[in-house]
Amino acid sequence: MLSEMSAGELQGWWSYYNIEPWGYDMENTRAGVVAAASFNSRRTKKSQAVVKPDDFFRKPDAPAASPQKMRQTMEVLMANINAKQVDNG
């Protein structure tokens, strides 16, 4: 593709990407923003710390979490969701 693209066209695409990134990392970030906003909106005073968007996805070069770590994360998520439901009655 690069062999068929002029330098000007390549510069145009590069400029566009700098304004509006796309691809795997950007899609994970967008999904993480939604997940973090949803999770953080259900927090209570007794909840764990605020989560960040990148807490919800694994970087491509990072090792997969152990089953124990995944279970602990799920327990924290469910505890926060259940605590909010109890608070709202």
For each residue, the residues with C-beta under 8 A, 3 or more apart:
1: 4 5
2: 5 10
3:
4: 1
5: 1 2 9 10 13
6: 9 10
7: 10 11
8: 11 12
9: 5 6 12 13
10: 2 5 6 7 13 14
11: 7 8 14 15
12: 8 9 15 16
13: 5 9 10 16 17
14: 10 11 17 18
15: 11 12 18 19
16: 12 13 19 20
17: 13 14 20 21 22
18: 14 15 21
19: 15 16
20: 16 17
21: 17 18 25 26
22: 17 26 27
23: 26 27
24: 27 28 60
25: 21 28 29
26: 21 22 23 29 30
27: 22 23 24 30 31
28: 24 25 31 32 54 57
29: 25 26 32 33 53 54
30: 26 27 33 34
31: 27 28 34 35 56 57
32: 28 29 35 36 52 53 54 55 56 57
33: 29 30 36 37 53
34: 30 31 37 38
35: 31 32 38 39 53 56
36: 32 33 39 40 51 52 53 55 56
37: 33 34 40 41
38: 34 35 41 42
39: 35 36 42 43 51 77 80
40: 36 37 43 50 51
41: 37 38
42: 38 39 47 80 81 83 84
43: 39 40 47 48 50 80 84
44: 47 80 83 84 87
45:
46: 83
47: 42 43 44 80 83
48: 43 51 76 80
49:
50: 40 43
51: 36 39 40 48 55 56
52: 32 36 55
53: 29 32 33 35 36 56
54: 28 29 32 57 59
55: 32 36 51 52
56: 31 32 35 36 51 53
57: 28 31 32 54
58: 62 64 65
59: 54 62
60: 24
61:
62: 58 59
63:
64: 58
65: 58 69 70 73
66: 69 70
67: 70 71
68: 71 72
69: 65 66 72 73
70: 65 66 67 73 74
71: 67 68 74 75
72: 68 69 75 76
73: 65 69 70 76 77
74: 70 71 77 78
75: 71 72 78 79
76: 48 72 73 79 80
77: 39 73 74 80 81
78: 74 75 81 82
79: 75 76 82 83
80: 39 42 43 44 47 48 76 77 83 84
81: 42 77 78 84 85
82: 78 79 85 86
83: 42 44 46 47 79 80 86 87
84: 42 43 44 80 81 87 88
85: 81 82 88
86: 82 83 89
87: 44 83 84
88: 84 85
89: 86
